[in-house]
Amino acid sequence: MQSHLSARSNSRTVKKSTYGRRGKKRDTPKRTLSEPANAFLNHQFLPLVPEQQALTNWTHREKTFFESLRYFAGHYHFIPPKPRQQVFPLNVALAFEQAQAALKKANPWMSLFIAEMDDGSCRLITTDNLVISSEVFYIPLRPLYLLHKKNAEQPLANLLLSMMAYFKDILCIPDFESDYMLGTFENLPEWGDYDPASGQGTVEELEEEIRETKDIGGTFLREISGGGHLKKWEERLTAFRPKTARDRTILQTVQSAYQLYREYPQRKWYQNFYPEFSFNEIEDTPIYPEEYISFTWQESGWLASALERYYFSTQQETLNIAEPLYLTVWDRPEALPIDNLDFDTRLFALLENVITILTNEL
């Protein structure tokens, strides 16, 4: 078990509350993660339990908990209680309350949990999460496709294509050929109200937009991956000369994306999302990140509106939504640096800017 976990999965659930930027007061999160390679079980270790079975091998649990507590206390500068000041499991409960108070004083936005590992040891875990300010991150590609068809706009279009290649091939952002989007396309003709008088379109128009997305959009996706755009990114950045305020804005955004790529060349967008990691026993189907982060095709029109309406309709049925999460496992004595979710913070700000550009600037 390493002290700093890197997720290889693609989501983590958090109890839904009002969206806001990092640091805004939120409800206490309920998280779910399933990552066998990280050696977590899917339940919280409870210090007071009614079942005798839960106290099996309690001496090992007690010993490893207080060992973890010493590491944690050394970092947060307080004197932990000794194991024998109270009987087990009351001693764990009281020590955990003291550790929680120390963490709240040092950083009120973080949370503390006890988790049982595969080897039966119990460790303290601190968690931090990024509060995402937008509710959907749908990146429309049709505006870039139309820009690419204009000869006079080729330098700008190529610059954006290099950034999209980074999004698709390195970050691995889902697209409209993913299982979720394809399933949504199948459901849309049977869902919602289709009132031509309201400007929402007809079922036939919706199906035509879906066909365009699959045919033209699918071909354009393969052009993004197969055109060598990522290799030419630095060259295109160096050669590009902005002519308008719009060009300068786009250049600045693409430069931010390139800097993120250079600093985190192998990072995927989902590496701080943890699916089915349960600190609390709740029965609720989560909103996974691939539901609200994806390439789409149209920037406007009936299909674009229907996709968002479909997402928000499913969102109303659950209290859980996945957001980036960072975990620190207190399983060793050295002081552990607390991750500031720098990559995730910069990535989601970048996605907001890119979506604004593709929707309003091209």
TASULDA-V497041 format. One record per run of one state. SS is the DSSP state (@ for helix, = for strand, . for the rest). FROM is the first residue (numbers start at 1). LEN is the number of residues. If there is no record, write none. Layout:
ss:SS from:FROM len:LEN
ss:SS from:FROM len:LEN
This chain:
ss:. from:1 len:3
ss:= from:4 len:1
ss:. from:5 len:8
ss:= from:13 len:3
ss:. from:16 len:16
ss:= from:32 len:2
ss:. from:34 len:2
ss:@ from:36 len:3
ss:. from:39 len:1
ss:= from:40 len:5
ss:. from:45 len:7
ss:@ from:52 len:4
ss:. from:56 len:2
ss:@ from:58 len:19
ss:. from:77 len:6
ss:@ from:83 len:3
ss:. from:86 len:4
ss:@ from:90 len:17
ss:. from:107 len:4
ss:= from:111 len:7
ss:. from:118 len:4
ss:= from:122 len:8
ss:. from:130 len:7
ss:= from:137 len:4
ss:. from:141 len:1
ss:@ from:142 len:7
ss:. from:149 len:2
ss:@ from:151 len:20
ss:. from:171 len:8
ss:@ from:179 len:10
ss:. from:189 len:7
ss:@ from:196 len:3
ss:. from:199 len:4
ss:@ from:203 len:24
ss:. from:227 len:6
ss:@ from:233 len:7
ss:. from:240 len:5
ss:@ from:245 len:19
ss:. from:264 len:12
ss:= from:276 len:2
ss:. from:278 len:9
ss:= from:287 len:1
ss:. from:288 len:1
ss:@ from:289 len:3
ss:. from:292 len:1
ss:= from:293 len:4
ss:. from:297 len:5
ss:@ from:302 len:14
ss:. from:316 len:4
ss:= from:320 len:3
ss:. from:323 len:2
ss:= from:325 len:5
ss:. from:330 len:12
ss:@ from:342 len:20
ss:. from:362 len:1
